[in-house]
Amino acid sequence: MVIMFTEDDFLPISALQHLAFCPRQCALIHLESLWDENRLTAEGRTLHDKTHKPLTESGPGIRIARSLRLHSFRLGLVGQADVVEFHDLPNGSDDGIPIEGSLKLWLPFPVEYKRGSPKFGHCDMIQLCAQAICLEEMLKVRIEKGALFYGKPRRRQEVILNEDLRKETEELATCLHELYNSGKTPKAHYDKKCKSCSLLDVCMPKITGVKKNIAGYLANATITDQESDI
């Protein structure tokens, strides 16, 4: 049985990317409303501001929509796509959607803009996949691929929206709702990726992630003292 969410249940697609990067970061931002902008996030915001201007463009074989609002009642997600390109399909194709003023069918192609270079892991791909799933539900069409545009190399990275990526995205959407419903922020665990997190000074993973075992500490101290007396 497929559970359908209501608009009151909707959670931001961006939170899905945060969750994939780090559950604690996601909770600090979306549960505790903490945010500390650094140079990396400022550059990212500037890049998104350039694309988040409501605008429709057209060219030979392509229509471009910016800041397109997205939602999925199946996953309980809502958000905004940086860019959705609509590519025209050959005559006779039946797997696209109609666009007013055109006799052809068109296939959506979501593009998500990111600052810097491609990251380790799937967090950006998951955000893009979630956008595609929203578009599929809204437009009743299958989307096989999209793209990530990174500011550093200034080129696209095409992403195939295969079943493994879709499954991971849907499972994370379930985990996101569970995190919100729990209202609990996960404990910190330091990792190399923490260095690029804007919430590093707030999270303090090297301090808050260390388990303080006083009994163990005292036991080791006692043994050390006994050995020094021998």
C-alpha positions in Angstrom: 0.0 0.0 0.0 1.4 3.4 -1.1 1.2 6.1 1.6 0.3 9.5 0.2 1.3 12.6 2.1 -0.6 15.8 2.3 0.7 19.3 1.8 0.9 19.7 5.6 3.4 16.9 5.6 5.7 18.3 2.9 9.4 18.6 3.7 12.0 20.5 1.7 13.9 18.6 -1.0 17.0 20.5 0.1 16.8 18.7 3.5 17.2 15.4 1.6 20.6 16.5 0.4 21.6 17.6 3.9 20.5 14.3 5.3 22.5 12.4 2.7 25.5 14.5 3.5 25.1 14.2 7.3 22.0 13.4 9.5 23.3 15.7 12.2 23.7 18.6 9.8 20.2 18.0 8.5 18.8 18.1 12.1 20.7 21.2 13.1 19.5 23.1 10.1 15.9 21.9 9.8 15.0 20.9 13.4 17.0 23.4 15.4 17.0 26.2 12.8 20.8 26.7 13.0 22.7 28.0 10.0 26.1 29.6 9.8 27.0 30.9 6.4 30.6 30.6 5.4 32.4 31.4 2.1 31.3 28.1 0.6 27.6 28.6 1.3 27.8 32.2 0.2 29.3 31.3 -3.1 26.6 28.6 -3.5 23.8 31.0 -2.7 25.1 33.5 -5.2 25.2 30.8 -7.9 21.6 29.8 -7.1 20.4 33.4 -7.1 21.5 33.7 -10.7 19.4 30.7 -11.7 16.4 31.4 -9.4 14.9 34.1 -11.5 11.4 33.2 -12.8 12.1 33.0 -16.5 11.3 30.9 -19.5 13.7 30.8 -22.5 13.5 29.0 -25.8 15.8 28.0 -28.5 16.0 25.4 -31.3 14.7 22.2 -29.8 14.8 23.4 -26.2 12.6 25.3 -23.7 14.1 26.4 -20.4 12.1 27.0 -17.2 13.8 28.5 -14.1 12.7 28.3 -10.5 10.0 25.7 -11.2 8.1 24.7 -8.1 8.1 21.0 -7.4 6.2 18.6 -5.1 5.6 14.9 -4.6 2.6 13.6 -2.5 4.2 10.1 -2.7 7.4 11.2 -1.0 6.1 14.1 0.9 8.6 16.6 -0.6 8.4 20.1 -1.9 11.0 22.4 -3.4 12.2 24.3 -6.4 14.3 23.3 -9.4 17.1 25.5 -10.4 16.5 24.8 -14.1 14.3 22.4 -16.0 15.1 22.0 -19.7 12.5 20.6 -22.0 14.0 18.9 -25.0 11.9 18.2 -28.1 11.4 14.6 -29.2 11.4 13.2 -32.7 8.0 13.0 -34.5 6.2 9.8 -33.5 7.6 9.7 -29.9 5.0 9.2 -27.2 7.0 9.4 -24.0 7.0 13.2 -23.6 4.6 15.9 -22.6 2.9 18.5 -24.8 3.8 22.2 -24.5 1.4 25.0 -25.5 2.2 26.4 -28.9 4.1 23.3 -30.1 2.9 20.2 -32.0 5.8 18.2 -30.6 6.3 16.3 -27.4 9.0 17.4 -24.9 11.0 15.6 -22.3 11.9 17.3 -19.0 15.6 17.4 -18.1 16.3 18.8 -14.6 19.6 20.6 -13.9 20.8 21.4 -10.4 23.5 24.1 -9.9 26.3 23.6 -7.3 29.3 25.6 -6.3 32.7 24.1 -6.3 33.6 20.6 -7.7 31.8 17.3 -7.6 31.5 15.9 -4.0 32.3 12.5 -2.7 29.1 10.5 -2.3 25.6 10.8 -3.7 24.1 13.7 -1.8 23.9 16.0 -4.9 22.7 13.2 -7.1 20.0 12.3 -4.6 18.7 15.9 -4.6 18.6 15.9 -8.4 16.8 12.5 -8.4 14.2 13.8 -5.9 13.5 16.7 -8.3 13.1 14.3 -11.2 10.7 12.1 -9.1 8.6 15.2 -8.3 8.5 16.1 -12.0 7.5 12.6 -13.0 4.6 12.7 -10.5 3.5 16.2 -11.6 3.8 15.7 -15.4 3.1 11.9 -15.6 6.3 11.2 -17.6 9.4 9.1 -17.1 12.7 11.0 -16.7 15.8 8.9 -17.3 18.5 11.5 -16.7 19.4 15.0 -15.5 22.5 17.0 -14.8 24.6 18.6 -12.1 26.4 21.9 -13.0 29.4 22.6 -10.8 30.8 26.1 -10.6 34.5 25.2 -10.3 34.9 23.1 -13.5 32.0 25.0 -15.1 30.7 22.0 -16.9 27.8 19.6 -16.5 27.9 16.1 -15.0 25.2 14.0 -16.5 23.4 11.8 -14.0 21.6 8.6 -15.0 18.5 8.2 -12.7 18.8 4.4 -12.4 16.8 2.2 -10.0 19.5 2.1 -7.4 19.6 5.9 -7.1 15.8 6.1 -7.1 15.6 3.5 -4.3 18.3 5.3 -2.2 16.4 8.6 -2.7 13.0 7.1 -1.7 14.5 5.5 1.4 16.2 8.7 2.4 12.8 10.5 2.0 11.3 8.0 4.5 14.2 8.6 6.9 13.8 12.4 6.6 10.1 12.1 7.7 11.2 9.8 10.6 13.8 12.4 11.6 11.3 15.2 11.6 8.8 13.1 13.5 11.4 12.2 16.2 12.5 15.8 16.7 15.8 14.4 17.9 19.2 15.6 16.6 21.7 12.7 16.0 25.0 12.7 17.9 28.1 14.0 16.2 30.7 11.8 14.5 33.8 13.5 13.1 34.7 12.8 9.5 36.9 14.3 6.8 33.8 15.9 5.2 33.2 17.9 8.4 35.9 20.4 7.3 33.6 21.6 4.5 30.5 21.9 6.7 29.4 25.5 7.5 28.1 24.2 10.9 31.5 22.9 12.0 31.9 25.4 14.8 28.3 24.9 15.9 28.4 21.1 15.8 31.9 20.7 17.2 32.1 17.0 16.3 35.6 16.5 17.7 34.2 17.5 21.2 30.6 16.5 21.2 31.2 13.3 19.4 33.7 11.9 22.0 32.1 9.5 24.5 33.1 10.4 28.0 33.6 7.3 30.0 34.6 8.4 33.5 34.6 4.9 34.9 36.9 3.7 32.2 39.1 6.7 32.6 39.4 6.2 36.4 40.1 2.5 35.9 42.9 3.2 33.4 44.3 5.9 35.7 44.4 3.5 38.7 46.2 0.8 36.7 48.7 3.4 35.5 49.4 4.5 39.1 49.8 0.9 40.3 52.3 0.1 37.5 54.3 3.2 38.4 54.6 2.0 42.0 56.0 -1.3 41.0 
